Amino acid sequence: MAGRIPQVFIDDLISRVDIVELISQRVKLKKTGSNYSGLCPFHSEKTPSFSVSPNKQFYHCFGCGASGSAISFLMQHDNLEFVEAIEELARIAGVEIPREAGTFQKERPNKDLYQIMFEVADTYYRNLKLDVAADAVAYLKNRGLNGETVKHFNIGFATDSWSAVKDSYSNSVTEQLIDCGLVIKNETGRCYDRFRNRIMFPIRDRRGRTIAFGGRVMGDDTPKYLNSPETSIFHKGKELYGLYELLQSSNKNMPILVVEGYMDVVALAQFGINNAVATLGTAVTPDHIKTLFRVSDDIIFCFDGDSAGQKAAWKALEISLANYHAGKQARFLFLPEKHDPDSLIREHGKEELIRQMEQALPLSDYLYEHLSENLNLNVIDDCSRLIENATPYIKSVSDKGYRQALIEKLAEITRHKIGSSEKLSRIILGNENIQKASKLKIQAGQRSPMRTAISYLISQPSLHTLIDNAGKFTELDIAGIDLLIALTTFIKENPNCNTAMIIENWRDSEYAAPINKLAAQNNLLNCDETIESEFTGIIGYFEKQLREQKLAHYEKKLKENNITANELAEFNALLSNR
């Protein structure tokens, strides 16, 4: 495992990269006052609501709520993982990424693996021009694929040779060919090519790097599909075939159609459906769901209508529930008997597939239809059985809003027999006081003095100079005081920090979400005398609250005749300053 990237390097990297320049390469920005604005790249809009602050190195959309630092932008816009975003910013800044002490992964060979995979993919593609590839070319044409589609997916051909790939490299590279999964070494030490006489589908990661292959036979040989094994650069439970191509298309705002095979993805693209991806010989995994929801708010799982398809669909539902978030939806499409996406679109056309996609079952409908099979919901015992069956699935949902929506839908299905959604919530969630939770939620959203102080400090770190000693507030019994103290301490130690640095330092902490939310609320904030005056007033209010809290504590000890001489002296001093 690679060593951890030092936080001090991340802070320095953020200060080196101009977020306006980074975003303007992807979004057309116009200067508006001290900030820049443009159409949000994360949702469709006609009036600009996307704002970028060069001083804070922070962006925020007032329409959809997307916000964060340069790192967050690359993660959201370019669909990169955190480390990948750091690597891209380091490349832009022209700096090497240091690693903290730990168990290091040898990185240079991995970079060589990517190069090898690129070269082999190119060789496979060029092989289609060879005479020995006549059958392969005929096969692709018979499947209805034209040259443009073949080139778009970089589809190629592995010749019927035991050593074509191995022999194209020197013996010193053989171990890396094995590491790539391109060459197999048997028990006797003999090395030979893994893929022979197959149509080759390069599997690319989100950055377009070839990381694996899927090889399909043209006749009746087995296995029908042969995939690369797991390697240091390929983890099939995390990757999706066609995702890179989807990200390059203009159909990003369409729902993502998840199908079962490479040819389904390619055939759909041939007919202008460029929003399909396929798992790589595995069931849908949590990593797949997270990746898909990062790219789109709407996923449609497309399965055959047979028992195997139903089983795979239910597995996808279970994993989707555990990874559901507000504003996301998963739907389920079961194809007519004896059809897959490839055959359906060829036989009935693009319009029919789109029609079926539009009629795909929402996750909640599929959940309750499946669980209520063989139940008579006019009978109270069967209604109770449905609630019992649904309870573990509802509890698995982490998003409280969607969990409550599922409960309300279940209440609609069983209301004439069971009761209200509030009653169901108590049954399912264990007598949780829903009204109390609702009130707490409302209070949490109010603009309290503490929330105001923290949001001002995040947006304008220089305000920390107005707090002479944040440590004195340690004993103050007000929610959020620990974060205020931590922020003040961090800023004093890093006087040149900005909003983006604060966000990144708390990225993996329990405060990440509230810090991002408060930073977004004050994205257009400018540090003027009014704000400084208000911040000073709030700090004064906290000091008064601390004083009153201490006085109450000492008064109680005085009544109990349990106060020390030093405490009595402090008590009298506090009274004189009251």
C-alpha positions as CSV (number, residue, x, y, z in Angstrom):
1,M,0.0,0.0,0.0
2,A,1.3,3.5,-0.9
3,G,2.3,5.9,1.8
4,R,-0.1,8.5,2.9
5,I,0.1,11.9,1.1
6,P,1.2,14.5,3.7
7,Q,-1.5,17.1,4.6
8,V,1.1,19.9,4.4
9,F,1.7,19.0,0.7
10,I,-2.0,19.1,0.0
11,D,-2.2,22.5,1.5
12,D,0.8,23.7,-0.5
13,L,-0.7,22.2,-3.7
14,I,-4.0,24.1,-3.2
15,S,-2.1,27.3,-2.8
16,R,-0.1,26.7,-6.0
17,V,-3.1,25.9,-8.2
18,D,-5.4,28.7,-9.4
19,I,-8.9,27.3,-9.0
20,V,-10.3,29.9,-11.5
21,E,-7.8,28.8,-14.2
22,L,-8.5,25.1,-13.5
23,I,-12.3,25.5,-13.7
24,S,-12.2,27.9,-16.6
25,Q,-10.6,25.1,-18.7
26,R,-13.9,23.2,-18.3
27,V,-16.5,25.9,-17.7
28,K,-16.9,29.3,-19.3
29,L,-16.5,31.9,-16.5
30,K,-17.2,35.6,-16.4
31,K,-15.8,38.0,-13.8
32,T,-18.5,39.3,-11.5
33,G,-17.1,41.6,-8.8
34,S,-14.4,39.8,-6.9
35,N,-15.6,36.4,-8.0
36,Y,-16.3,34.6,-11.3
37,S,-19.6,33.0,-12.4
38,G,-20.8,30.7,-15.1
39,L,-23.3,28.0,-15.9
40,C,-23.0,25.1,-13.5
41,P,-21.4,22.0,-15.0
42,F,-23.2,19.7,-12.5
43,H,-26.8,20.5,-13.5
44,S,-28.7,22.0,-16.4
45,E,-29.5,25.7,-16.1
46,K,-30.0,28.8,-18.3
47,T,-29.0,31.4,-15.7
48,P,-25.5,31.2,-14.2
49,S,-25.6,30.2,-10.5
50,F,-22.1,28.8,-10.3
51,S,-19.6,31.0,-8.5
52,V,-15.8,30.6,-8.1
53,S,-13.9,32.6,-5.5
54,P,-10.2,33.1,-6.3
55,N,-9.5,34.4,-2.7
56,K,-11.0,31.4,-1.0
57,Q,-10.0,29.0,-3.8
58,F,-13.6,27.7,-3.5
59,Y,-16.5,27.1,-5.8
60,H,-20.3,26.9,-5.1
61,C,-23.4,26.5,-7.1
62,F,-26.5,28.2,-5.6
63,G,-28.7,26.0,-7.8
64,C,-27.7,22.4,-7.0
65,G,-25.4,23.0,-4.0
66,A,-22.2,21.6,-5.5
67,S,-19.2,23.1,-3.7
68,G,-15.6,22.6,-2.6
69,S,-12.0,23.1,-3.4
70,A,-10.0,22.4,-6.6
71,I,-9.7,18.8,-5.4
72,S,-13.4,18.5,-5.0
73,F,-14.0,20.0,-8.4
74,L,-11.8,17.4,-10.1
75,M,-13.5,14.6,-8.2
76,Q,-17.0,15.8,-9.1
77,H,-16.3,17.0,-12.7
78,D,-13.7,14.6,-13.9
79,N,-15.0,11.7,-11.8
80,L,-11.6,11.1,-10.1
81,E,-10.9,9.5,-6.8
82,F,-9.2,11.7,-4.2
83,V,-5.7,10.5,-4.9
84,E,-6.2,10.7,-8.6
85,A,-7.3,14.4,-8.2
86,I,-4.2,15.1,-6.1
87,E,-2.1,13.5,-8.9
88,E,-3.7,15.6,-11.5
89,L,-3.2,18.9,-9.6
90,A,0.4,17.9,-8.9
91,R,0.9,17.3,-12.7
92,I,-0.6,20.8,-13.4
93,A,1.6,22.4,-10.7
94,G,4.7,20.4,-11.9
95,V,5.5,18.9,-8.5
96,E,6.2,15.4,-7.3
97,I,4.0,13.9,-4.7
98,P,5.8,13.0,-1.5
99,R,4.7,10.1,0.7
100,E,4.8,9.7,4.4
101,A,6.6,6.8,5.9
102,G,4.8,3.5,5.6
103,T,4.6,0.4,3.4
104,F,5.3,1.8,-0.1
105,Q,4.0,0.4,-3.3
106,K,6.5,0.5,-6.2
107,E,4.9,3.0,-8.4
108,R,7.2,3.2,-11.4
109,P,6.5,-0.4,-12.6
110,N,2.7,0.4,-12.5
111,K,3.3,3.3,-14.8
112,D,5.1,0.9,-17.1
113,L,2.2,-1.4,-16.9
114,Y,-0.1,1.3,-18.2
115,Q,2.3,1.9,-21.1
116,I,2.4,-1.8,-21.9
117,M,-1.3,-2.1,-21.9
118,F,-1.6,0.9,-24.2
119,E,0.9,-0.6,-26.6
120,V,-0.8,-4.0,-26.7
121,A,-4.3,-2.5,-27.1
122,D,-2.9,-0.5,-30.1
123,T,-1.4,-3.7,-31.5
124,Y,-4.7,-5.6,-31.2
125,Y,-6.5,-2.8,-33.0
126,R,-4.0,-2.7,-35.8
127,N,-4.2,-6.5,-36.1
128,L,-7.7,-6.0,-37.7
129,K,-5.9,-4.9,-40.9
130,L,-4.0,-8.2,-41.2
131,D,-5.1,-11.0,-43.5
132,V,-5.4,-13.4,-40.6
133,A,-8.1,-11.1,-39.1
134,A,-10.5,-11.7,-41.9
135,D,-12.8,-13.8,-39.8
136,A,-12.7,-11.2,-36.9
137,V,-13.6,-8.4,-39.3
138,A,-16.4,-10.4,-40.7
139,Y,-17.7,-11.2,-37.2
140,L,-17.8,-7.5,-36.3
141,K,-19.6,-6.6,-39.5
142,N,-22.1,-9.4,-38.9
143,R,-22.8,-7.9,-35.5
144,G,-23.6,-4.7,-37.2
145,L,-20.6,-2.7,-36.1
146,N,-19.0,-0.1,-38.4
147,G,-15.5,1.1,-38.4
148,E,-16.3,4.2,-36.4
149,T,-17.7,2.2,-33.5
150,V,-14.8,-0.2,-33.5
151,K,-12.4,2.7,-33.4
152,H,-14.3,4.5,-30.7
153,F,-14.0,1.5,-28.3
154,N,-10.6,0.5,-29.7
155,I,-11.8,-3.0,-30.4
156,G,-9.1,-5.3,-31.7
157,F,-8.0,-8.9,-32.5
158,A,-5.6,-11.2,-30.7
159,T,-4.1,-13.5,-33.4
160,D,-4.1,-17.3,-33.0
161,S,-0.5,-17.3,-31.6
162,W,0.8,-18.6,-28.3
163,S,3.5,-15.9,-28.1
164,A,2.7,-12.9,-30.3
165,V,2.5,-10.5,-27.3
166,K,5.3,-12.1,-25.4
167,D,7.7,-12.1,-28.4
168,S,7.0,-8.4,-29.1
169,Y,8.9,-7.6,-25.9
170,S,12.3,-8.5,-24.6
171,N,12.7,-11.2,-21.9
172,S,13.3,-8.5,-19.3
173,V,9.7,-7.3,-19.7
174,T,8.1,-10.8,-19.4
175,E,7.5,-10.4,-15.6
176,Q,5.6,-7.2,-16.3
177,L,3.6,-8.9,-19.0
178,I,2.6,-11.5,-16.4
179,D,1.8,-8.7,-13.9
180,C,-0.5,-7.2,-16.6
181,G,-2.3,-10.4,-17.0
182,L,-1.3,-10.6,-20.7
183,V,1.0,-13.6,-20.3
184,I,0.6,-16.8,-18.3
185,K,3.4,-18.7,-16.6
186,N,2.6,-22.4,-16.1
187,E,3.9,-24.8,-13.6
188,T,6.8,-25.8,-15.8
189,G,7.9,-22.2,-16.2
190,R,6.7,-21.9,-19.8
191,C,5.2,-18.5,-20.6
192,Y,2.5,-17.9,-23.2
193,D,-0.1,-15.4,-24.3
194,R,-3.4,-15.4,-22.4
195,F,-5.5,-14.2,-25.3
196,R,-5.5,-16.0,-28.6
197,N,-7.9,-15.9,-31.6
198,R,-10.3,-13.6,-29.8
199,I,-12.1,-10.2,-30.4
200,M,-10.4,-7.9,-27.9
201,F,-12.3,-5.3,-25.9
202,P,-9.9,-2.9,-24.0
203,I,-11.2,-2.0,-20.6
204,R,-10.3,1.6,-19.7
205,D,-10.4,3.4,-16.4
206,R,-12.0,6.8,-16.0
207,R,-8.8,8.5,-17.2
208,G,-8.8,6.5,-20.4
209,R,-5.9,4.2,-19.5
210,T,-6.2,0.6,-20.6
211,I,-6.1,-1.5,-17.5
212,A,-7.5,-4.9,-18.7
213,F,-9.0,-6.8,-21.6
214,G,-12.1,-8.8,-22.3
215,G,-11.7,-11.4,-25.1
216,R,-14.6,-13.0,-27.0
217,V,-14.5,-16.1,-29.1
218,M,-16.0,-15.9,-32.6
219,G,-17.2,-19.5,-32.7
220,D,-18.4,-22.0,-30.2
221,D,-15.2,-22.3,-28.2
222,T,-15.2,-21.9,-24.4
223,P,-15.1,-19.8,-22.4
224,K,-17.2,-17.5,-24.5
225,Y,-15.6,-14.5,-22.7
226,L,-12.2,-14.5,-21.2
227,N,-11.3,-11.5,-18.9
228,S,-8.0,-10.3,-17.6
229,P,-7.3,-11.5,-14.0
230,E,-7.1,-9.1,-11.1
231,T,-3.8,-7.1,-11.2
232,S,-2.2,-4.2,-9.4
233,I,-4.0,-1.8,-11.9
234,F,-7.2,-3.7,-12.5
235,H,-9.9,-4.5,-9.9
236,K,-13.0,-5.8,-11.6
237,G,-15.3,-5.0,-8.7
238,K,-14.5,-1.3,-9.1
239,E,-14.4,-0.9,-12.9
240,L,-17.2,-0.6,-15.5
241,Y,-16.8,-1.2,-19.2
242,G,-17.8,1.8,-21.3
243,L,-17.6,4.3,-18.4
244,Y,-14.7,6.2,-20.0
245,E,-16.5,6.4,-23.3
246,L,-19.7,7.6,-21.6
247,L,-17.8,10.4,-19.8
248,Q,-16.5,11.6,-23.2
249,S,-20.0,11.7,-24.8
250,S,-22.5,14.5,-24.7
251,N,-25.1,12.3,-23.0
252,K,-23.8,12.8,-19.4
253,N,-27.2,14.1,-18.3
254,M,-29.0,11.0,-19.4
255,P,-29.7,8.1,-17.1
256,I,-26.9,5.4,-17.1
257,L,-28.0,2.1,-18.4
258,V,-26.2,-0.8,-16.7
259,V,-26.1,-3.9,-18.9
260,E,-24.5,-7.3,-18.6
261,G,-22.0,-7.5,-21.5
262,Y,-19.4,-5.7,-23.6
263,M,-21.3,-6.3,-26.8
264,D,-24.4,-4.8,-25.3
265,V,-22.6,-1.5,-24.6
266,V,-21.0,-1.5,-28.1
267,A,-24.2,-2.4,-29.9
268,L,-26.1,0.3,-28.1
269,A,-23.5,2.9,-29.0
270,Q,-23.8,1.8,-32.6
271,F,-27.4,2.9,-32.5
272,G,-26.7,6.2,-30.7
273,I,-27.3,5.0,-27.1
274,N,-24.0,6.2,-25.6
275,N,-25.0,6.1,-21.9
276,A,-24.5,2.3,-21.3
277,V,-21.9,0.6,-19.1
278,A,-21.4,-3.1,-18.2
279,T,-20.0,-4.8,-15.1
280,L,-17.0,-7.0,-15.8
281,G,-18.2,-10.6,-15.2
282,T,-19.3,-9.8,-11.6
283,A,-22.5,-8.8,-9.8
284,V,-23.0,-5.1,-9.1
285,T,-20.7,-4.0,-6.2
286,P,-20.9,-1.1,-3.7
287,D,-18.0,0.5,-5.6
288,H,-19.9,0.3,-8.8
289,I,-22.9,2.0,-7.3
290,K,-20.8,4.8,-5.7
291,T,-19.1,5.4,-9.1
292,L,-22.4,5.4,-11.0
293,F,-24.1,7.8,-8.6
294,R,-21.0,10.1,-8.7
295,V,-21.6,10.3,-12.5
296,S,-25.4,10.4,-12.7
297,D,-28.4,10.9,-10.5
298,D,-30.3,8.2,-12.4
299,I,-29.3,4.6,-12.9
300,I,-31.3,2.0,-14.8
301,F,-30.3,-1.6,-14.3
302,C,-31.1,-3.7,-17.4
303,F,-31.5,-7.4,-16.9
304,D,-32.9,-10.4,-18.7
305,G,-36.4,-11.4,-17.4
306,D,-35.3,-15.0,-16.4
307,S,-34.5,-16.2,-12.9
308,A,-30.8,-15.3,-13.2
309,G,-31.7,-11.8,-14.3
310,Q,-34.1,-11.5,-11.3
311,K,-31.5,-12.7,-8.9
312,A,-28.9,-10.2,-10.3
313,A,-31.5,-7.4,-10.1
314,W,-32.3,-8.1,-6.5
315,K,-28.6,-8.1,-5.6
316,A,-28.3,-4.7,-7.3
317,L,-31.3,-3.4,-5.4
318,E,-29.8,-4.5,-2.0
319,I,-26.5,-2.7,-2.8
320,S,-28.2,0.4,-4.1
321,L,-30.3,0.8,-1.0
322,A,-27.2,0.9,1.2
323,N,-25.7,3.6,-1.0
324,Y,-28.8,5.7,-1.7
325,H,-28.6,9.5,-1.3
326,A,-31.1,12.3,-1.7
327,G,-31.6,13.3,-5.3
328,K,-30.5,9.9,-6.6
329,Q,-32.7,7.2,-8.1
330,A,-32.2,3.6,-9.3
331,R,-34.7,1.9,-11.7
332,F,-35.0,-1.6,-13.0
333,L,-35.7,-2.7,-16.6
334,F,-36.5,-6.4,-17.4
335,L,-36.3,-7.2,-21.0
336,P,-38.8,-9.4,-22.9
337,E,-38.0,-13.1,-23.0
338,K,-35.1,-14.2,-25.2
339,H,-33.9,-10.6,-25.6
340,D,-30.8,-8.8,-24.5
341,P,-30.2,-5.1,-25.2
342,D,-28.2,-5.9,-28.4
343,S,-31.0,-8.1,-29.9
344,L,-33.8,-5.8,-28.7
345,I,-32.4,-2.7,-30.3
346,R,-31.6,-4.5,-33.6
347,E,-35.0,-6.1,-33.9
348,H,-37.2,-3.3,-32.6
349,G,-35.0,-0.2,-32.9
350,K,-33.7,2.6,-30.6
351,E,-37.2,4.1,-29.9
352,E,-38.4,0.8,-28.4
353,L,-35.5,0.6,-26.0
354,I,-35.9,4.2,-25.0
355,R,-39.6,3.6,-24.4
356,Q,-38.8,0.7,-22.1
357,M,-36.2,2.7,-20.3
358,E,-38.8,5.4,-19.6
359,Q,-41.1,2.7,-18.1
360,A,-38.4,1.2,-15.9
361,L,-39.6,0.3,-12.4
362,P,-38.4,2.8,-9.6
363,L,-36.5,1.0,-6.9
364,S,-39.3,1.4,-4.4
365,D,-41.9,-0.1,-6.7
366,Y,-39.6,-3.1,-7.5
367,L,-38.9,-3.5,-3.8
368,Y,-42.5,-3.7,-2.7
369,E,-43.7,-5.7,-5.7
370,H,-41.1,-8.3,-5.1
371,L,-41.6,-8.5,-1.4
372,S,-45.4,-8.7,-1.8
373,E,-45.4,-11.6,-4.3
374,N,-47.8,-14.3,-3.1
375,L,-49.2,-11.9,-0.5
376,N,-52.9,-10.7,-0.3
377,L,-52.7,-7.2,0.9
378,N,-56.4,-7.2,1.6
379,V,-55.5,-9.5,4.5
380,I,-54.0,-7.9,7.6
381,D,-51.7,-10.8,8.3
382,D,-50.2,-10.5,4.9
383,C,-49.8,-6.7,5.4
384,S,-47.9,-7.4,8.6
385,R,-45.8,-9.9,6.8
386,L,-44.9,-7.3,4.1
387,I,-43.9,-4.9,6.8
388,E,-41.8,-7.6,8.5
389,N,-40.1,-8.5,5.1
390,A,-39.5,-4.8,4.2
391,T,-38.1,-3.7,7.6
392,P,-34.4,-4.9,7.1
393,Y,-34.3,-3.3,3.7
394,I,-35.6,0.0,4.9
395,K,-33.2,0.0,7.9
396,S,-30.3,-0.6,5.5
397,V,-30.9,2.8,3.9
398,S,-28.5,5.4,5.3
399,D,-30.2,8.4,3.8
400,K,-32.9,9.4,6.3
401,G,-35.0,11.3,3.7
402,Y,-35.2,8.3,1.4
403,R,-35.8,5.9,4.3
404,Q,-38.8,8.0,5.4
405,A,-40.1,8.1,1.8
406,L,-39.9,4.3,1.7
407,I,-41.9,4.1,5.0
408,E,-44.5,6.5,3.7
409,K,-44.9,4.4,0.5
410,L,-45.2,1.3,2.6
411,A,-47.9,3.1,4.7
412,E,-49.8,3.9,1.5
413,I,-49.7,0.2,0.5
414,T,-50.9,-1.0,4.0
415,R,-52.6,2.1,5.5
416,H,-56.2,0.6,5.5
417,K,-54.9,-2.3,7.6
418,I,-51.9,-1.0,9.6
419,G,-52.1,2.8,10.2
420,S,-50.2,6.0,9.5
421,S,-46.7,6.5,8.3
422,E,-45.7,7.8,11.8
423,K,-47.0,4.5,13.4
424,L,-45.0,2.5,10.8
425,S,-41.9,4.6,11.5
426,R,-42.2,3.6,15.2
427,I,-42.7,0.0,14.3
428,I,-39.8,-0.1,11.8
429,L,-37.3,2.2,13.5
430,G,-38.0,1.2,17.1
431,N,-40.3,3.8,18.6
432,E,-38.2,6.7,17.3
433,N,-39.9,10.0,18.1
434,I,-40.4,11.3,14.6
435,Q,-41.8,14.7,15.7
436,K,-38.9,15.3,18.0
437,A,-36.4,14.4,15.3
438,S,-38.2,16.8,12.9
439,K,-38.0,19.6,15.4
440,L,-34.3,19.0,16.0
441,K,-33.7,19.1,12.3
442,I,-35.4,22.5,12.0
443,Q,-33.4,23.8,14.9
444,A,-30.1,22.5,13.4
445,G,-30.8,24.5,10.3
446,Q,-31.3,27.8,12.1
447,R,-28.5,30.5,12.0
448,S,-27.3,30.4,15.5
449,P,-24.5,32.6,16.8
450,M,-22.1,29.6,16.8
451,R,-23.0,28.7,13.2
452,T,-22.5,32.3,12.1
453,A,-19.2,32.6,13.9
454,I,-17.9,29.3,12.3
455,S,-19.1,30.2,8.8
456,Y,-17.5,33.6,9.0
457,L,-14.2,32.1,10.2
458,I,-14.2,29.5,7.4
459,S,-14.9,32.2,4.8
460,Q,-12.6,34.8,6.2
461,P,-9.8,33.1,8.2
462,S,-8.2,36.4,9.0
463,L,-11.0,37.0,11.5
464,H,-9.2,34.7,13.9
465,T,-7.1,37.7,15.1
466,L,-10.2,39.0,16.8
467,I,-10.1,36.0,19.2
468,D,-7.3,36.6,21.8
469,N,-7.4,33.1,23.3
470,A,-9.8,30.5,21.9
471,G,-8.7,27.9,24.5
472,K,-10.6,29.8,27.2
473,F,-13.8,28.6,25.6
474,T,-13.0,24.9,26.2
475,E,-15.4,24.9,29.2
476,L,-18.2,26.7,27.4
477,D,-21.2,24.4,27.1
478,I,-22.4,25.4,23.6
479,A,-22.8,23.0,20.7
480,G,-20.0,23.6,18.1
481,I,-17.5,25.2,20.5
482,D,-15.0,22.4,19.9
483,L,-15.0,23.1,16.2
484,L,-14.6,26.8,16.7
485,I,-11.6,26.2,18.9
486,A,-10.1,23.7,16.5
487,L,-10.6,26.1,13.5
488,T,-9.0,29.0,15.4
489,T,-6.0,26.9,16.4
490,F,-5.5,25.6,12.9
491,I,-5.7,29.1,11.4
492,K,-3.3,30.6,13.9
493,E,-0.8,27.8,13.0
494,N,-1.5,28.4,9.3
495,P,-2.0,32.2,9.0
496,N,-2.0,32.1,5.2
497,C,-4.7,29.4,4.8
498,N,-7.9,29.9,2.8
499,T,-11.3,28.3,2.7
500,A,-10.1,25.5,0.4
501,M,-7.3,24.5,2.8
502,I,-9.7,24.4,5.7
503,I,-12.1,22.1,3.8
504,E,-9.3,19.8,2.8
505,N,-7.9,19.5,6.3
506,W,-11.3,18.4,7.6
507,R,-12.2,16.3,4.6
508,D,-12.3,12.9,6.4
509,S,-13.5,14.2,9.7
510,E,-16.9,14.3,11.3
511,Y,-17.0,18.0,10.6
512,A,-16.5,17.7,6.8
513,A,-20.2,18.0,5.9
514,P,-21.0,21.0,8.1
515,I,-17.8,22.8,7.1
516,N,-18.6,22.4,3.5
517,K,-22.2,23.6,4.1
518,L,-21.2,26.6,6.1
519,A,-18.5,27.5,3.5
520,A,-21.1,27.4,0.8
521,Q,-23.5,29.6,2.7
522,N,-20.9,32.4,2.8
523,N,-19.3,32.0,-0.6
524,L,-19.9,35.6,-1.6
525,L,-18.9,37.0,1.8
526,N,-16.5,39.9,1.8
527,C,-14.6,40.9,4.9
528,D,-15.9,44.4,5.8
529,E,-16.3,46.4,9.0
530,T,-19.9,45.1,9.4
531,I,-18.8,41.5,9.4
532,E,-15.9,42.1,11.7
533,S,-18.2,44.0,14.0
534,E,-20.7,41.1,14.0
535,F,-18.0,38.5,14.6
536,T,-16.6,40.6,17.5
537,G,-20.0,40.8,18.9
538,I,-20.6,37.0,18.8
539,I,-17.2,36.4,20.5
540,G,-18.3,38.9,23.1
541,Y,-21.5,37.0,23.5
542,F,-19.6,33.7,24.0
543,E,-17.4,35.4,26.6
544,K,-20.5,36.6,28.5
545,Q,-22.0,33.1,28.3
546,L,-18.8,31.6,29.7
547,R,-18.8,34.2,32.5
548,E,-22.4,33.5,33.4
549,Q,-21.7,29.7,33.3
550,K,-18.8,30.0,35.7
551,L,-20.8,32.3,38.0
552,A,-23.6,29.8,38.2
553,H,-21.1,27.0,38.9
554,Y,-19.4,29.0,41.7
555,E,-22.7,30.2,43.2
556,K,-23.8,26.5,43.5
557,K,-20.5,25.7,45.2
558,L,-20.9,28.7,47.5
559,K,-24.3,27.5,48.6
560,E,-22.9,24.1,49.3
561,N,-20.0,25.6,51.2
562,N,-17.7,23.8,49.0
563,I,-15.7,26.6,47.3
564,T,-11.9,27.1,47.6
565,A,-10.1,30.4,48.2
566,N,-8.9,30.6,44.6
567,E,-12.4,29.9,43.3
568,L,-13.9,32.5,45.6
569,A,-11.4,35.1,44.4
570,E,-12.3,34.3,40.7
571,F,-16.0,34.4,41.6
572,N,-15.6,37.9,43.1
573,A,-13.6,39.0,40.0
574,L,-16.3,37.7,37.7
575,L,-19.0,39.6,39.7
576,S,-17.1,42.9,39.5
577,N,-16.8,42.5,35.7
578,R,-20.5,41.5,35.3
